[in-house]
Amino acid sequence: MLAVITAILIFLGILLIASIIGLISNLRVYRKATYFTVRRDSARKVRRWFIVLIIAIGGMAAGFRLRNIHSDEEGPPSDITTPASPTVESLPIATIDPSLTPKDLREAPPTITPTQPTPTQTPTLAIATAETSIEVPEGASLTLTAISSRITANLLPLDPGDSFAAGIPRIYFFFDYENLAQGVSWSQVLLYNGEVVRSQTETWTWGAVGKDVYYYFETRGGWPAGVYEVQFYLGDQLAASKTFTLGD
């Protein structure tokens, strides 16, 4: 058993190093990229590598704990007979359910037992704002003006509306904004049938005033039919939201 745990720890160590390298390299791309889409893709990769990093750290912590427990269990028993080899009275050792993997132990929320279900996600989103010292200026506003599944060559909405065919790969959201400042935290959220399916937070880089600016959400294979809602936040305050539907 100890040999298996040691092999797993070696694999997790390699995964930890790879995740650190991936995290650093994508952070560099994110900071140097001039195009919004490149920065957004780099941010997604940063989040994925960060998740891998957490998994590796949690798995290694659980692995070391399991190895210590098995080392204690496989050690030779001893009796309290002579001062030369003192021992202590055997105490009950808390055992770990062998059906649980290191991943299960890591993912179990600290306030509940691993056998309890994950708390149900609520429609109200608690966003985490970006780390920035720039406050949202007084009078700042962001107004949704159109939703579209396509755009023109001039980067304007093509056939905007609030109902579209299911299976479209991208949904564009056009908006105007005023009195904003570089570095302000802003967030974009997409809900599907009342549950959050996309959420991203970053710092504002588009200047103080603008019109017909767009942001889009995309997915491989196309978005399924249902009721959607888009939400834009400035800081921790909801600045704009709109509901739309996708159907067959």
Secondary structure, 3 states (H helix, E strand, C coil): CHHHHHHHHHHHHHHHHHHHHHHHHHHHHHHHCCCHHHHHHHHHHHHHHHHHHHHHHHHHHHHHHHHHHHHHHHCCCCCCCCCCCCCCCCCCCCCCCCCCCHHHHHHCCCCCCCCCCCCCCCCCCCCCCCCCCCCCCCCCEEEEEEEECEECCCCCEECCCCEEECCCCEEEEEEEEECCCCCCEEEEEEEECCEEEEEEEEECCCCCCEEEEEEEEECCCCCCCEEEEEEEEECCEEEEEEEEEEEC
